[in-house]
Amino acid sequence: KPCHTCGGEGRVQKESTVEVDIPAGIVDGQTIRGQGQGEAGQRGAPAGHLYVTVHVKPSEVFRRSGADVEVTVPITYPQAALGDTIDIPTLTGKEEMKVPAGTPSGKVFGLRGKGLPRLNSSGHGDLHVKVEINVPKKLSAAEKKKIEELAKTQGTDIKAKKSLFDKLGL
């Protein structure tokens, strides 16, 4: 005669909470197997496996490429031209980084070992810091005058309407 609790299957349905260790450096969409943590087997057979698909929430600040991480940091024209020490965000907090004089917009600096942990391996990826020159949308009259003076000392006529094609003779 089958038991009233399980109906002869040797198992009953119940909810349970299972803790799953998520390894550092896991990739979005990767699956973790919890051996023996799935449904109970029939008539005393061993339990099945639990498969958990991990979804990593994207960061608003960092972009990921494997264990490497990229961050874009805005700097001013004076910082790029003259050089400066700037604060940059890292995965563990804020750090200082030296921007050498004459740094162009789009330049990428690498900080070794400041990225994500390498999955199933030792060490960390790198943090790539891309600097972009932040050009102000509005300038005061005094700021405009100083920039025009700078342009003249560099031999640039910002009022001229020449196109790149005119300069190249095309």
N, C-alpha and C positions, 0 to 999 in steps of 0.2 A: 504494500500500500504506500503510495507516495505521501511524503510529509506535507502537512498543510501550509508550512511556511514557504517552501521552495517549489512545491509541485513536482518533486522528483528530479529536478535539475541539479541539485546540490549547490545552488547559489541563489541569493536574493538580491534584488535591486535596491541600492541605497546610494546617496550622494556622499562624496568625500572630497576633502581638500588635499591636494598633493603639492608638495614643494618641489620645484625644479630649479636646479642650479643653472644659471645663465652664464656661460663663460665670457670673460672680458674680450672684446674685439669681435663679437659675433656679427654676422652680416644679415641685413634685412632679407627675410624670406627663408632663412636657414632653418632646418628642422632639428630638434633635439629629441633623442629617444630615451624614454624612461623605462628601462628594462624591468618587466614584471609589475609595472604600475598601472596596467590597463585593466580591462574587465576580467573577472574571475573566469577560469575555464569550467567547462561542464563536467559534472560528476567527478570532481576532485582533480581535474587537469590543471596544470599551472596557469597562472594569470598571464594575459597577453601584455603587449607593450603599449605604452602611452607615447604618442607622437605629438610634439608641440611645435608649431610653426611660429617663429619669432618675427615680429614686425618692429623695426627700429624707427622711432619717431625722428624725422629730420630736424636738424638744428636750424635756427634762424641766423646763426652767426657762422657756423663752420660747414664746409662741404667735405665729403669723404670720398677717398679713392683707396679702397683696401684699408690698410693700416695708416695711410697718410691722410692728413687733414689740411685743408686750405682755408685761410681767412683773408678777407680783403680789408685793408685798413686805409682810411682816408688821411692824406697829409696835405699841407698847404704848399704853395709854390715856394715860399721862403724856406720851409723845412727841406724841400727837395733840392733847392739850389744851394743852400748853405750847409745842409746837414743838420742832424738833430738826434736826440735820444727820445724815442717815443714809447708810450705804453701800448702793449699789444695783448689781446686776450689769448689765453692758452686754455687747454682742457683742465688745468689745475689752478687757474687764477690769472692774475695780471703779471706780466713780465716786461722788462725794459729791453729795447732793441735799438741799436745804433743804425741810423740812416746816413750813409755817407753823402758828402756834398756832390751835387751833380746827378742825383738819382732820377732816372726817367720814370714817368708814369707807367704802371704796368710791370715794373721790376719785381721779381719774386726772390725772396730771401728764404733760405732753408734753415730750420732749426732741428738738428738731429735728435731723435729720440723723444720728441715732444708730441708725437701723434698718439694713435691708439695702440693698445697692446696687440701684438701679433697673435692671432688665434692658433692654438695648439703649437706654440713656438715660444721662444724667449725674445725679449726685446720689445721695442716700440717702433712704430712708424715715425715719420717726420712731420713737422708742422711747416707748411709753406705759407709765408706771409707775402701777400701781393699788395703793393702800395699803389694807390691811385691818387693823383693830384686833384684835390677838391677845388673846383673853380666856382667862386661865388657868383650868384645870379644877380645880385644888386650890389652896387658900389656907391659910396659917397662921392661927392665931387672931389674931395681931397684925395681919395683913393684912386679915382680915375686919373687925376693929374699926375700922381706919382707913377702910375703904370705907363702913362704916355711918355713921361720923362725916361723911364727905364727903356721903353721901346726905342726911343730916339738914340740913347747911348749905345744900344745894340745894333743900330743901323736899320731898324724896322720902321716903316711908315705905316702905322695901323689905319690911317685914314685912306690910304690908296685902295682903289677898287680893282687891283689887278688879280686875275685869277691864276691858279697854278698853271693852267695851260698857256696863258700869256707869258709867264716867266720861263716856261720851257720852250717857247717859240712854236707852239702847236696851233 
